[in-house]
Amino acid sequence: MGNERELKVIAFDLDYTLWPFRVDKESNPPFFQENGKVKDTKGKEYTLYPEVHQVLGKLFLEGYTLGVASRIENIEAADQLMKYFNLKNYFSYIFVYPGTKTNHFKDLRMHTGVEFKDMMFFDDDRRNIRDISRLGVMSVQVESGITLELLLKSIQEFMTQ
């Protein structure tokens, strides 16, 4: 058949997808942990969206390959946040660098060997959704962070396409 799709890789943007802020514009890195809280140099506290660990944990346990595709310019700050929010263990592939998201997905395909048609992507930015959809990746726009409901609905839609 050759045209059949199988969901193998699920990738996520970071800003406004896993956490409710833009690292490059709305924070003052470096970040640190204090009493279990993640803060920046001005003492402002940062959190993930509420269902992030539930979503990533479910996908991880179900054996999906997970990736990050983010255009954050402050790569070190993004790395600190992923560490402090205990996200790094979920992801097999982390591509955080400025530039077009299509480059992130070309890297993801090259490193995983998985075709675009067998990938899914979650991002808040309509332009990224459009660009990555053109590659053949099922791309889902996130409104207020990733939720279990959006994840399950999207996987169901992927399986019935």
URVENTA-V759636 format. One record per residue. RES is the residue in three letters. OMEGA is omega in degrees with one decimal (999 if undefined). Layout:
BEGIN
res->(RES:RES)
omega->(OMEGA:OMEGA)
END
This chain:
BEGIN
res->(MET:GLY:ASN:GLU:ARG:GLU:LEU:LYS:VAL:ILE:ALA:PHE:ASP:LEU:ASP:TYR:THR:LEU:TRP:PRO:PHE:ARG:VAL:ASP:LYS:GLU:SER:ASN:PRO:PRO:PHE:PHE:GLN:GLU:ASN:GLY:LYS:VAL:LYS:ASP:THR:LYS:GLY:LYS:GLU:TYR:THR:LEU:TYR:PRO:GLU:VAL:HIS:GLN:VAL:LEU:GLY:LYS:LEU:PHE:LEU:GLU:GLY:TYR:THR:LEU:GLY:VAL:ALA:SER:ARG:ILE:GLU:ASN:ILE:GLU:ALA:ALA:ASP:GLN:LEU:MET:LYS:TYR:PHE:ASN:LEU:LYS:ASN:TYR:PHE:SER:TYR:ILE:PHE:VAL:TYR:PRO:GLY:THR:LYS:THR:ASN:HIS:PHE:LYS:ASP:LEU:ARG:MET:HIS:THR:GLY:VAL:GLU:PHE:LYS:ASP:MET:MET:PHE:PHE:ASP:ASP:ASP:ARG:ARG:ASN:ILE:ARG:ASP:ILE:SER:ARG:LEU:GLY:VAL:MET:SER:VAL:GLN:VAL:GLU:SER:GLY:ILE:THR:LEU:GLU:LEU:LEU:LEU:LYS:SER:ILE:GLN:GLU:PHE:MET:THR:GLN)
omega->(173.6:-176.9:-177.4:179.7:174.5:-178.2:-176.3:-176.0:175.4:-177.3:-177.3:164.9:178.6:-176.5:179.2:173.7:174.7:176.7:-171.1:177.8:174.8:-178.2:-173.9:-173.8:-171.5:178.9:179.9:179.7:7.3:179.3:175.3:177.2:178.1:-178.4:177.9:-179.6:176.4:-176.7:174.0:-174.4:177.9:178.3:177.8:-176.7:-178.7:179.1:171.7:166.2:-169.7:-172.6:-174.9:-178.2:178.0:-179.5:-177.0:178.2:178.8:-178.7:-179.8:-179.6:179.2:172.3:176.7:171.3:-176.4:179.7:174.2:174.6:-174.8:-179.9:-179.7:-179.7:179.3:-174.8:-179.8:178.9:178.1:179.1:177.2:-178.8:178.7:178.3:-176.8:177.8:180.0:-179.3:-169.3:-177.2:179.2:-167.9:174.5:-176.4:-179.5:177.7:179.0:175.7:-179.4:179.5:-175.2:179.4:179.0:176.4:177.5:-177.4:173.3:174.8:-179.6:178.9:-178.6:-176.6:-177.5:-173.5:-177.8:178.7:179.9:-176.7:-179.4:179.7:173.1:-176.5:176.5:-178.7:178.0:-171.4:-177.4:-180.0:178.2:178.0:-179.9:-176.5:-177.0:174.8:-179.8:176.8:-176.8:177.4:173.2:-175.1:-173.5:178.1:179.9:-179.0:-177.9:-179.2:179.2:176.5:176.9:179.9:179.3:178.5:-176.4:177.5:-178.3:177.8:177.8:178.4:178.0:-175.6:-176.9:178.9:999)
END
